Amino acid sequence: MLKLHLDTDIGGDIDDLCALAMALNWPDVELLAVTTVAEHQGKRAGYARYALGLAGCAEIPVAAGADVALGCYRSWPGLPDERVYWPEPIPPVPTALDFALDLLERSIAQGAIVAAIGPYTNLALLERRSPGILRRARLYLMGGYVSPPRDGFPRYGNDSDYNIQVDVQSAHDVLQRSSPTLIPLSVTVETSLRRAYLETLRQSGPLAQLIARQAEAFARDENMEARYGQTCAGLPADIINFQHDALVCAVALGWAKGVKISELALTLSIEDGWLHQRVDDNGKLTRVVTHIKGDAFDEFWLRTVARS
């Protein structure tokens, strides 16, 4: 049985919730723990615990990791209106930062896959506390900008790589001191949570129903159908959101349909406060997902989440 640790900034962009729901329904996977990052005094941990409760998995440990009050973030990672996105008030679950780092360290010691689907702050703090630990970790990171997205998809640039650019120093330290697999923005933008999926989600379990609720709210707030569905030929017209984080978890757990992973020699540099990754013969060999079949993943995600 595969073991998984999820390090997440759940509670903002709804793809974290989509990733969690998929992981919980994945056959032969044990979710050891959830740690949260870019915290608001335990609010994200509260959201994670609530979602786990809906799935009947309240026993899975949750810990609040690095807080926004640390001052390491380029911008303030906010939270949407709880009254709209959640069916009831969710109490925060504040914990000591060391408890989150303990859970991460314990998961790594047990050989778990660590899927980091938020900023890399917790991982950097763990490496600072236990030097060398990330070399032993099986890391799958949402982020990295090696090449732009393909034609037909949003023309995001390097500065759009949120998980890396919101905490550049942590990202630099983690990439330097680990041997991760990167699932970059250029491929995650080929995935979609579609409006066509909402009815199926509403007829599935409580966690899928929560995703449907949040998807409707997110669609009103972000209007991706107009911004991307009508302007990007590679995306469906009814796109509500990208499935950045769910794709990371799927690749980490072995989903391979149309997935190509290349070993690229990459160099890192921080220039004017931004992290740059460049292909260079003298760089460090890094596993990077360079191709996926987005529509195949979208349907796979729906089948997996609706299984409940």
C-alpha positions as CSV (number, residue, x, y, z in Angstrom):
1,M,0.0,0.0,0.0
2,L,1.3,3.5,-0.9
3,K,1.7,6.0,1.9
4,L,0.9,9.7,1.2
5,H,1.5,12.9,3.0
6,L,-0.3,16.0,1.8
7,D,1.2,19.5,2.4
8,T,-1.4,21.9,1.3
9,D,-2.7,25.5,1.4
10,I,-6.3,24.2,1.3
11,G,-9.0,26.9,1.8
12,G,-8.0,29.2,-1.0
13,D,-8.0,28.0,-4.6
14,I,-10.4,25.0,-4.6
15,D,-8.1,22.5,-6.4
16,D,-6.5,21.6,-3.0
17,L,-9.9,20.3,-1.9
18,C,-10.2,18.4,-5.2
19,A,-6.8,16.8,-4.6
20,L,-7.7,15.7,-1.1
21,A,-11.0,14.2,-2.2
22,M,-9.2,12.2,-5.0
23,A,-6.4,11.0,-2.7
24,L,-9.0,9.8,-0.1
25,N,-10.8,7.7,-2.8
26,W,-7.6,6.3,-4.4
27,P,-7.4,2.5,-3.9
28,D,-4.6,1.1,-1.8
29,V,-3.3,4.5,-0.6
30,E,-3.0,5.4,3.1
31,L,-3.0,9.1,3.8
32,L,-0.7,9.4,6.8
33,A,-1.2,13.1,7.6
34,V,-2.1,16.5,6.3
35,T,0.0,19.6,7.0
36,T,-1.1,23.1,6.0
37,V,1.0,26.0,4.9
38,A,0.4,29.8,4.5
39,E,-1.7,29.4,7.5
40,H,-4.1,31.9,9.1
41,Q,-3.8,30.8,12.7
42,G,-5.1,27.4,12.0
43,K,-8.0,28.2,9.6
44,R,-6.6,26.0,6.8
45,A,-6.1,23.2,9.3
46,G,-9.7,23.6,10.3
47,Y,-10.8,23.3,6.7
48,A,-8.7,20.2,6.2
49,R,-10.1,18.6,9.3
50,Y,-13.7,19.4,8.3
51,A,-13.2,17.9,4.9
52,L,-11.6,14.7,6.4
53,G,-14.6,14.4,8.7
54,L,-17.0,14.6,5.7
55,A,-15.1,11.7,4.2
56,G,-15.2,9.6,7.4
57,C,-11.5,10.0,7.9
58,A,-11.4,12.2,11.0
59,E,-8.6,10.1,12.5
60,I,-6.0,11.3,10.0
61,P,-3.7,13.8,11.8
62,V,-3.8,17.4,10.7
63,A,-1.4,20.2,11.8
64,A,-1.1,23.9,11.0
65,G,2.3,24.7,9.6
66,A,4.0,27.9,8.6
67,D,1.8,31.0,9.2
68,V,1.5,34.1,7.1
69,A,2.6,36.0,10.2
70,L,6.2,34.7,9.5
71,G,6.5,37.4,6.9
72,C,8.1,35.2,4.3
73,Y,5.4,35.6,1.6
74,R,5.6,38.0,-1.3
75,S,1.8,38.7,-1.1
76,W,-0.8,38.0,1.5
77,P,-2.3,34.5,0.8
78,G,-5.9,35.3,1.6
79,L,-9.0,33.2,2.1
80,P,-12.4,33.5,0.4
81,D,-15.6,34.3,2.1
82,E,-16.3,31.3,4.5
83,R,-20.0,31.9,4.5
84,V,-20.2,31.3,0.8
85,Y,-17.7,28.5,0.3
86,W,-18.4,26.4,3.4
87,P,-21.9,25.2,4.7
88,E,-21.2,26.3,8.3
89,P,-18.6,28.2,10.3
90,I,-15.4,26.2,10.5
91,P,-13.4,26.6,13.8
92,P,-9.6,27.0,13.3
93,V,-7.3,24.3,14.5
94,P,-4.1,26.1,15.6
95,T,-1.1,23.8,16.4
96,A,2.5,24.4,17.1
97,L,4.6,24.7,14.0
98,D,6.9,21.9,15.3
99,F,4.0,19.5,15.3
100,A,3.5,20.0,11.6
101,L,7.2,19.5,11.0
102,D,7.1,16.4,13.2
103,L,4.4,14.9,11.1
104,L,6.3,15.6,7.9
105,E,9.5,14.1,9.3
106,R,7.6,11.0,10.5
107,S,6.0,10.5,7.1
108,I,9.3,10.8,5.3
109,A,10.8,8.3,7.7
110,Q,8.0,5.9,6.8
111,G,8.8,6.2,3.1
112,A,5.6,8.2,2.3
113,I,5.2,10.2,-0.9
114,V,5.0,13.9,0.0
115,A,2.8,15.8,-2.3
116,A,3.4,19.5,-1.7
117,I,0.6,21.5,-3.3
118,G,1.1,24.9,-1.7
119,P,4.2,27.1,-1.0
120,Y,7.3,25.1,0.0
121,T,7.7,26.9,3.4
122,N,7.1,23.8,5.6
123,L,9.6,21.8,3.6
124,A,12.3,24.5,3.9
125,L,11.7,24.8,7.6
126,L,12.0,21.1,8.0
127,E,15.3,21.0,6.1
128,R,16.5,23.8,8.3
129,R,15.6,21.9,11.4
130,S,16.9,18.5,10.2
131,P,19.6,19.1,7.6
132,G,19.7,16.5,4.8
133,I,16.2,15.1,5.4
134,L,14.8,16.3,2.0
135,R,17.5,14.2,0.2
136,R,15.6,11.2,1.5
137,A,12.1,12.4,0.8
138,R,10.0,11.3,-2.1
139,L,8.8,14.7,-3.1
140,Y,6.3,15.7,-5.8
141,L,6.0,19.4,-6.1
142,M,3.3,21.5,-7.7
143,G,5.4,24.2,-9.5
144,G,8.3,24.9,-11.6
145,Y,8.6,26.9,-14.8
146,V,10.9,25.4,-17.4
147,S,8.9,26.2,-20.5
148,P,5.8,28.2,-21.3
149,P,2.4,26.5,-21.8
150,R,1.5,25.0,-25.2
151,D,-0.5,26.9,-27.7
152,G,-4.2,26.9,-26.8
153,F,-3.6,27.3,-23.1
154,P,-3.1,30.4,-20.9
155,R,0.1,32.1,-21.7
156,Y,1.3,32.2,-18.1
157,G,4.8,33.4,-17.4
158,N,7.3,32.6,-14.7
159,D,5.8,35.1,-12.3
160,S,2.5,33.2,-12.4
161,D,4.2,30.2,-10.7
162,Y,2.5,30.9,-7.4
163,N,3.8,28.1,-5.2
164,I,7.4,29.0,-6.0
165,Q,7.2,32.8,-6.4
166,V,5.2,33.5,-3.3
167,D,8.1,32.3,-1.1
168,V,11.1,32.4,-3.3
169,Q,13.8,31.6,-0.7
170,S,12.0,28.5,0.6
171,A,11.5,27.3,-3.0
172,H,15.1,27.8,-3.8
173,D,16.3,26.0,-0.7
174,V,13.9,23.0,-1.3
175,L,14.9,22.6,-4.9
176,Q,18.6,22.8,-4.1
177,R,18.4,20.3,-1.3
178,S,16.1,17.7,-2.6
179,S,15.5,15.5,-5.7
180,P,11.9,16.2,-6.5
181,T,9.6,15.5,-9.3
182,L,8.2,18.8,-10.6
183,I,4.7,19.0,-12.0
184,P,4.9,22.5,-13.5
185,L,2.3,25.1,-14.4
186,S,2.8,24.5,-18.1
187,V,1.2,21.1,-17.8
188,T,-1.3,21.7,-15.0
189,V,-3.0,24.4,-17.0
190,E,-4.1,21.6,-19.4
191,T,-6.5,20.2,-16.8
192,S,-10.0,21.4,-16.0
193,L,-12.7,21.2,-13.4
194,R,-15.8,21.5,-15.6
195,R,-19.3,22.8,-15.0
196,A,-20.5,19.6,-16.7
197,Y,-19.2,17.6,-13.7
198,L,-21.2,19.4,-11.0
199,E,-24.4,17.3,-11.3
200,T,-22.4,14.1,-10.8
201,L,-20.6,15.6,-7.8
202,R,-23.9,16.7,-6.3
203,Q,-25.1,13.1,-6.5
204,S,-22.0,11.7,-4.9
205,G,-20.8,11.7,-1.3
206,P,-20.6,14.7,1.2
207,L,-17.1,15.7,0.2
208,A,-17.9,15.7,-3.5
209,Q,-21.0,17.7,-2.8
210,L,-18.8,20.3,-1.0
211,I,-16.6,20.5,-4.1
212,A,-19.7,21.2,-6.2
213,R,-20.8,24.0,-3.7
214,Q,-17.3,25.5,-3.8
215,A,-17.0,25.2,-7.6
216,E,-20.2,27.2,-8.1
217,A,-18.9,30.0,-5.8
218,F,-15.5,29.9,-7.5
219,A,-17.1,30.2,-10.9
220,R,-18.9,33.3,-9.8
221,D,-15.7,34.8,-8.3
222,E,-13.2,33.9,-11.0
223,N,-15.3,33.6,-14.2
224,M,-12.9,31.3,-15.9
225,E,-15.5,30.3,-18.5
226,A,-15.2,33.8,-20.0
227,R,-11.5,34.3,-19.2
228,Y,-10.2,31.0,-20.5
229,G,-13.0,28.8,-21.8
230,Q,-13.8,31.4,-24.6
231,T,-10.2,32.4,-25.3
232,C,-8.1,29.2,-25.1
233,A,-8.7,26.6,-27.8
234,G,-7.2,23.8,-25.7
235,L,-9.7,24.2,-22.8
236,P,-13.4,23.3,-22.5
237,A,-15.8,26.2,-22.7
238,D,-17.2,25.3,-19.3
239,I,-14.0,25.4,-17.3
240,I,-14.4,26.4,-13.7
241,N,-10.9,25.9,-12.5
242,F,-7.6,24.2,-13.2
243,Q,-6.8,20.9,-11.4
244,H,-3.2,21.9,-10.6
245,D,-3.0,20.1,-7.3
246,A,-5.1,17.1,-8.1
247,L,-2.8,16.3,-11.1
248,V,0.2,16.5,-8.8
249,C,-1.3,13.9,-6.4
250,A,-2.3,11.7,-9.3
251,V,1.2,11.6,-10.8
252,A,2.6,11.0,-7.4
253,L,0.3,8.0,-6.9
254,G,1.1,6.5,-10.3
255,W,-1.4,7.8,-12.8
256,A,0.4,7.7,-16.0
257,K,-2.0,7.9,-19.0
258,G,-0.3,10.3,-21.4
259,V,2.2,11.4,-18.8
260,K,5.8,12.0,-19.9
261,I,8.5,12.6,-17.2
262,S,11.8,13.9,-18.5
263,E,15.1,14.4,-16.7
264,L,16.2,17.9,-17.4
265,A,19.4,19.6,-16.3
266,L,18.3,22.7,-14.5
267,T,20.0,25.7,-12.9
268,L,18.4,28.0,-10.3
269,S,18.9,31.7,-9.8
270,I,17.1,34.4,-7.9
271,E,17.0,37.6,-10.0
272,D,15.2,40.8,-8.8
273,G,13.4,38.7,-6.2
274,W,12.1,36.1,-8.7
275,L,13.3,32.5,-9.0
276,H,14.3,31.3,-12.4
277,Q,14.8,27.8,-13.6
278,R,16.7,27.3,-16.8
279,V,17.8,24.2,-18.8
280,D,21.6,24.1,-18.8
281,D,24.0,21.2,-19.4
282,N,25.8,22.1,-16.2
283,G,22.6,22.1,-14.1
284,K,21.2,19.5,-11.7
285,L,19.2,16.6,-13.2
286,T,15.6,17.0,-12.2
287,R,12.5,14.9,-13.0
288,V,9.9,17.2,-14.7
289,V,6.5,16.3,-16.1
290,T,6.6,17.6,-19.6
291,H,3.4,16.2,-21.1
292,I,0.0,15.0,-20.0
293,K,-3.4,14.3,-21.5
294,G,-5.6,16.8,-19.7
295,D,-9.0,15.6,-20.8
296,A,-8.1,12.0,-19.8
297,F,-7.1,13.3,-16.4
298,D,-10.2,15.3,-15.9
299,E,-12.5,12.3,-16.5
300,F,-10.3,10.1,-14.3
301,W,-10.5,12.7,-11.5
302,L,-14.3,12.8,-11.7
303,R,-14.6,9.0,-11.7
304,T,-12.3,8.7,-8.7
305,V,-14.0,11.4,-6.6
306,A,-17.5,10.3,-7.5
307,R,-16.7,6.7,-6.4
308,S,-17.8,7.7,-2.9
